[in-house]
Amino acid sequence: MAIASAETNRNIAQLNSFLRGEISAVETYRIAVEKLHPGSPALTALFACAKSHERRVEKLTAKIRALGGTPDTRSGAWGAMTRALEKGAAVFGDKAAIFLLEEGEDHGLKDYRHDLEKLDADARMLVTSELLPQQEETHRKLSELKKGHGEVTA
């Protein structure tokens, strides 16, 4: 019984780590949307990415609760990026905001891929079938914006 409990606790801890990153992403996207120049063609993509991260927060929260854990409610590694974006986006423009968001998407993608092996089969299935594909999609969107495919203004 202790082995199952330790495994469950490891799953909860890792899923909470993912959750903190997703909460940070939601916070960062909200700030970016507020700071981007009105009418920026990037806004549609950023709204879509923000919604994707919000759905991931909901899924991770539900899974952690289902395992008997308490979901974290505060942001994680993206917190510093959120503060940088809040201070710098208005001064440096849309391209700087897109750059910071894409860096965050890189970080999230690496986290999911690197830490996948720390999960049991059930939790891993959630990540591989839902969360990771969504992360890959938001990463792709931001990479395209960063490369200029989204016509981001200076």
Backbone bond lengths (Angstrom), bond angles and torsions (degrees), N, CA, C in turn:
res aa  C-N    CA-C-N  psi(-1)  N-CA   C-N-CA  omega(-1)  CA-C   N-CA-C  phi
1 M - - - 1.442 - - 1.529 110.95 -
2 A 1.320 118.13 -39.13 1.462 121.87 -179.31 1.525 111.17 -62.97
3 I 1.343 117.22 -33.78 1.463 120.22 179.17 1.527 110.41 -64.09
4 A 1.340 116.80 -45.78 1.464 120.49 178.69 1.517 110.62 -61.98
5 S 1.305 118.03 -40.09 1.455 122.26 -179.99 1.532 110.91 -64.99
6 A 1.318 116.80 -42.79 1.464 120.50 178.14 1.527 110.27 -63.91
7 E 1.334 116.29 -40.97 1.464 120.45 178.47 1.533 110.77 -64.59
8 T 1.307 116.22 -42.73 1.466 120.64 178.06 1.521 109.98 -61.91
9 N 1.326 116.58 -43.94 1.467 120.25 178.62 1.526 111.70 -62.36
10 R 1.325 117.36 -38.53 1.476 120.74 176.89 1.524 110.39 -64.15
11 N 1.330 116.10 -42.75 1.463 120.18 177.87 1.524 111.18 -61.14
12 I 1.317 116.45 -46.17 1.463 120.99 -179.98 1.525 110.27 -61.13
13 A 1.327 116.42 -44.86 1.469 119.95 -179.77 1.527 111.09 -61.89
14 Q 1.324 117.46 -43.92 1.464 120.05 -179.09 1.527 110.94 -69.42
15 L 1.318 116.93 -42.33 1.465 119.56 178.23 1.522 110.94 -63.94
16 N 1.325 117.57 -35.36 1.468 120.41 175.16 1.525 111.23 -66.09
17 S 1.315 116.97 -35.08 1.464 119.87 175.55 1.534 110.27 -61.88
18 F 1.326 115.89 -46.06 1.472 120.04 175.79 1.527 110.44 -61.21
19 L 1.324 116.65 -41.40 1.463 121.39 -178.69 1.526 111.13 -61.91
20 R 1.322 117.58 -43.21 1.467 119.92 178.62 1.527 111.11 -59.74
21 G 1.320 116.04 -40.65 1.459 119.59 176.94 1.514 112.33 -63.59
22 E 1.325 116.43 -40.16 1.466 120.34 179.52 1.530 111.70 -69.02
23 I 1.321 117.16 -38.89 1.465 120.59 176.20 1.526 109.52 -61.59
24 S 1.319 116.29 -43.17 1.463 120.54 177.37 1.514 111.37 -61.17
25 A 1.318 116.34 -41.00 1.461 120.52 179.47 1.525 110.53 -61.74
26 V 1.326 116.89 -44.89 1.465 120.61 178.86 1.526 109.94 -59.80
27 E 1.329 116.98 -45.76 1.468 121.04 179.21 1.531 110.78 -60.59
28 T 1.313 115.71 -43.49 1.461 120.60 -177.32 1.518 111.33 -66.29
29 Y 1.311 117.21 -43.56 1.466 120.25 178.47 1.522 111.56 -63.85
30 R 1.322 117.65 -39.14 1.471 119.87 178.11 1.519 110.97 -59.89
31 I 1.313 116.19 -44.02 1.459 120.07 179.07 1.522 110.21 -65.86
32 A 1.320 116.80 -43.59 1.466 120.16 -178.99 1.519 111.30 -60.05
33 V 1.319 116.66 -44.15 1.467 120.65 -179.88 1.528 110.00 -61.51
34 E 1.319 116.59 -39.91 1.468 120.53 178.61 1.524 112.17 -68.40
35 K 1.324 117.00 -33.32 1.462 121.13 -173.85 1.525 114.08 -89.00
36 L 1.328 117.52 -21.83 1.463 119.36 -178.77 1.519 110.19 -64.67
37 H 1.313 114.64 151.99 1.456 120.01 177.65 1.523 109.85 -61.51
38 P 1.332 117.48 135.80 1.469 119.87 178.27 1.531 110.14 -56.01
39 G 1.301 115.24 138.01 1.457 120.17 -179.95 1.516 114.43 83.12
40 S 1.318 117.82 3.62 1.460 120.77 179.37 1.529 109.55 -60.88
41 P 1.333 116.68 131.04 1.467 118.76 177.88 1.531 113.12 -63.37
42 A 1.313 117.70 -15.44 1.461 121.27 179.78 1.516 112.48 -75.59
43 L 1.325 117.81 -17.30 1.462 120.31 -174.80 1.524 113.38 -58.51
44 T 1.315 118.37 -41.21 1.466 120.72 -179.38 1.518 110.77 -59.81
45 A 1.316 117.07 -45.86 1.468 121.06 179.46 1.525 110.70 -65.47
46 L 1.327 117.10 -39.79 1.461 119.48 -179.35 1.520 111.82 -67.63
47 F 1.329 117.42 -38.40 1.464 120.09 175.27 1.525 110.40 -60.52
48 A 1.323 116.83 -44.53 1.468 121.23 -179.79 1.532 110.85 -62.55
49 C 1.313 116.92 -42.57 1.467 120.26 178.90 1.522 110.97 -65.58
50 A 1.316 117.26 -41.58 1.463 120.94 179.04 1.527 110.45 -60.57
51 K 1.319 117.17 -44.27 1.467 121.25 179.13 1.533 110.59 -62.71
52 S 1.324 116.86 -39.31 1.459 120.72 178.21 1.527 110.63 -61.49
53 H 1.320 116.79 -44.08 1.466 120.46 178.45 1.529 110.75 -66.20
54 E 1.326 117.89 -37.24 1.468 120.63 177.10 1.527 110.94 -61.91
55 R 1.321 116.96 -41.53 1.468 120.17 177.86 1.528 110.69 -63.47
56 R 1.326 116.81 -37.60 1.468 119.92 178.30 1.522 111.28 -66.64
57 V 1.332 117.03 -37.47 1.471 120.29 175.41 1.527 109.21 -58.84
58 E 1.321 116.51 -46.01 1.472 120.95 -179.65 1.532 111.48 -61.84
59 K 1.326 116.87 -44.12 1.466 120.13 -178.22 1.525 111.67 -67.29
60 L 1.319 116.45 -42.95 1.465 119.67 179.01 1.522 110.94 -65.86
61 T 1.314 116.73 -42.35 1.462 121.00 178.35 1.527 110.32 -58.97
62 A 1.321 116.78 -46.39 1.465 121.06 179.96 1.527 111.23 -62.99
63 K 1.324 117.42 -41.84 1.469 120.50 -178.80 1.530 110.92 -66.35
64 I 1.315 116.89 -42.61 1.464 120.65 179.64 1.522 109.95 -62.24
65 R 1.321 117.04 -43.49 1.472 120.58 177.59 1.524 110.85 -63.56
66 A 1.333 116.37 -40.85 1.470 120.17 179.61 1.523 111.37 -61.86
67 L 1.316 116.97 -29.58 1.464 121.72 178.14 1.529 112.28 -83.81
68 G 1.333 116.10 -2.78 1.456 120.22 179.83 1.509 113.86 90.29
69 G 1.326 117.07 11.91 1.455 121.22 -178.64 1.516 112.83 -96.07
70 T 1.311 114.42 173.86 1.459 122.28 176.29 1.521 107.93 -108.72
71 P 1.329 117.22 116.02 1.467 119.53 -179.46 1.522 111.78 -67.02
72 D 1.329 116.12 138.70 1.457 120.93 173.78 1.525 109.11 -65.45
73 T 1.316 115.66 153.25 1.460 120.58 -179.46 1.526 112.53 -121.37
74 R 1.314 117.00 0.22 1.466 120.79 -178.60 1.518 110.78 -114.41
75 S 1.319 113.93 156.46 1.458 120.41 -177.63 1.519 112.27 -73.90
76 G 1.313 113.88 163.31 1.454 120.08 -178.12 1.507 112.52 -116.13
77 A 1.317 116.28 -124.58 1.460 123.08 -171.45 1.520 113.69 -59.75
78 W 1.311 117.63 -29.41 1.462 118.93 -179.78 1.518 111.63 -74.26
79 G 1.324 118.12 -11.11 1.466 121.31 -177.27 1.521 112.72 -51.90
80 A 1.318 116.97 -42.83 1.468 120.12 178.60 1.523 110.56 -65.80
81 M 1.321 116.90 -38.93 1.462 119.79 177.53 1.516 110.79 -65.86
82 T 1.310 116.42 -36.95 1.456 120.34 178.55 1.517 110.03 -60.45
83 R 1.322 116.58 -45.64 1.458 120.31 179.60 1.528 111.01 -65.83
84 A 1.332 117.39 -39.18 1.468 120.41 177.91 1.522 110.54 -64.25
85 L 1.306 116.19 -41.70 1.459 120.44 179.41 1.515 110.62 -64.41
86 E 1.317 115.78 -42.98 1.453 120.51 -178.48 1.534 110.50 -60.04
87 K 1.324 116.50 -40.15 1.456 120.62 -177.87 1.526 112.69 -81.05
88 G 1.336 116.56 -35.32 1.449 118.75 -169.57 1.510 117.95 -101.41
89 A 1.308 119.34 -23.37 1.461 120.33 -172.80 1.511 112.35 -61.86
90 A 1.313 117.44 -42.26 1.462 119.47 -178.92 1.531 111.04 -65.98
91 V 1.307 116.27 -33.21 1.463 120.61 -178.76 1.526 111.62 -79.94
92 F 1.332 117.49 -43.59 1.459 121.39 -172.35 1.522 114.45 -95.82
93 G 1.318 118.04 -13.60 1.454 120.24 174.88 1.508 115.13 96.68
94 D 1.337 113.23 -178.07 1.454 121.73 -175.06 1.521 112.99 -62.87
95 K 1.328 117.19 -38.25 1.463 119.34 -177.82 1.524 111.58 -62.18
96 A 1.325 116.67 -38.88 1.463 119.84 178.25 1.529 110.78 -65.15
97 A 1.334 116.58 -40.54 1.464 120.42 178.84 1.522 110.29 -63.36
98 I 1.332 116.75 -44.73 1.469 121.07 179.07 1.525 110.09 -62.39
99 F 1.318 117.07 -41.79 1.459 121.00 179.09 1.530 110.58 -59.35
100 L 1.333 117.33 -47.61 1.464 120.69 -179.47 1.530 111.50 -64.23
101 L 1.329 116.55 -40.56 1.466 119.47 178.92 1.523 111.12 -64.77
102 E 1.315 116.56 -40.17 1.467 119.57 -179.99 1.523 110.78 -66.64
103 E 1.325 116.88 -36.36 1.467 120.50 175.08 1.526 110.32 -61.34
104 G 1.317 116.36 -41.24 1.462 120.31 177.03 1.511 112.38 -64.76
105 E 1.331 116.25 -39.48 1.473 119.91 177.47 1.528 110.43 -64.10
106 D 1.335 117.11 -39.48 1.472 120.64 175.00 1.523 110.50 -57.48
107 H 1.324 114.64 -47.59 1.467 120.55 -178.33 1.536 110.51 -60.54
108 G 1.325 116.20 -45.85 1.463 120.11 179.92 1.513 112.74 -62.40
109 L 1.308 116.21 -41.66 1.463 121.06 179.46 1.525 110.69 -63.26
110 K 1.316 116.50 -44.18 1.465 120.47 178.20 1.525 111.19 -62.87
111 D 1.333 116.48 -41.10 1.467 119.77 179.41 1.524 111.17 -60.63
112 Y 1.314 116.51 -50.80 1.473 118.81 -179.25 1.524 111.00 -58.69
113 R 1.315 116.74 -46.52 1.472 119.41 -177.29 1.522 111.99 -67.16
114 H 1.314 117.14 -43.27 1.459 121.55 -175.97 1.524 112.28 -69.72
115 D 1.328 116.71 -39.85 1.457 120.59 -171.99 1.524 114.24 -95.73
116 L 1.309 116.79 1.65 1.457 122.00 179.45 1.529 111.71 -56.39
117 E 1.306 116.42 -39.97 1.468 121.65 -176.82 1.529 112.89 -67.37
118 K 1.317 117.82 -14.24 1.461 121.40 -179.61 1.529 112.75 -80.02
119 L 1.335 116.49 -8.49 1.461 121.46 -175.30 1.521 111.72 -99.46
120 D 1.342 115.73 154.06 1.455 119.25 172.77 1.531 108.66 -74.62
121 A 1.324 116.46 175.14 1.463 121.24 -173.67 1.525 112.65 -60.11
122 D 1.314 118.30 -40.04 1.463 121.64 -178.23 1.527 111.50 -66.45
123 A 1.312 116.78 -49.38 1.468 120.63 179.08 1.531 110.52 -66.70
124 R 1.326 116.37 -37.44 1.463 120.48 177.66 1.525 111.24 -61.15
125 M 1.340 116.47 -36.45 1.466 120.61 179.25 1.533 110.60 -62.46
126 L 1.321 117.75 -41.37 1.461 121.01 177.08 1.524 110.27 -58.66
127 V 1.312 115.87 -45.17 1.465 120.07 -178.21 1.528 111.17 -67.62
128 T 1.321 117.65 -48.78 1.469 119.51 -174.91 1.519 113.45 -72.58
129 S 1.329 117.60 -31.51 1.464 119.14 -176.38 1.525 113.49 -91.10
130 E 1.346 117.75 -23.91 1.456 119.48 -175.97 1.525 113.68 -125.93
131 L 1.315 117.18 -57.52 1.460 120.49 -170.95 1.528 113.27 -70.18
132 L 1.313 117.42 -48.26 1.463 120.62 -178.75 1.527 112.31 -63.25
133 P 1.339 120.04 -45.52 1.470 118.59 176.66 1.533 112.79 -60.12
134 Q 1.321 117.21 -37.03 1.461 119.79 177.06 1.526 110.98 -67.22
135 Q 1.334 116.30 -39.19 1.469 120.50 177.55 1.528 110.31 -64.38
136 E 1.317 116.34 -41.54 1.476 119.73 178.01 1.522 110.70 -62.08
137 E 1.308 117.31 -37.38 1.468 121.22 179.30 1.528 111.89 -68.44
138 T 1.335 118.20 -45.72 1.463 119.11 178.77 1.528 110.19 -66.64
139 H 1.307 117.11 -35.35 1.465 120.56 175.87 1.527 110.37 -62.16
140 R 1.322 116.83 -44.79 1.466 121.15 179.20 1.528 111.02 -60.65
141 K 1.324 116.58 -44.98 1.472 120.37 -179.71 1.518 111.52 -60.35
142 L 1.331 116.26 -44.25 1.462 119.13 -179.28 1.515 111.82 -70.71
143 S 1.315 117.30 -35.19 1.469 120.23 176.37 1.520 110.31 -62.56
144 E 1.334 116.60 -41.56 1.465 120.21 178.10 1.522 110.73 -64.20
145 L 1.327 116.93 -43.00 1.465 119.67 177.49 1.519 110.83 -61.64
146 K 1.318 115.76 -43.98 1.466 120.51 -179.04 1.527 111.25 -61.60
147 K 1.320 116.34 -36.90 1.463 120.93 179.94 1.523 112.47 -77.48
148 G 1.325 116.16 -6.58 1.462 118.88 176.41 1.503 115.47 100.02
149 H 1.332 117.32 3.59 1.457 119.81 179.96 1.524 111.80 -71.70
150 G 1.334 116.27 -15.26 1.467 120.12 -178.60 1.504 112.96 -99.59
151 E 1.332 117.15 8.52 1.460 120.94 177.82 1.533 111.73 54.08
152 V 1.316 117.15 49.50 1.454 121.71 -179.56 1.519 108.53 -73.97
153 T 1.325 116.26 135.01 1.455 120.69 -178.82 1.520 110.33 -80.58
154 A 1.306 115.84 157.02 1.465 121.27 -179.96 1.511 111.45 -75.78
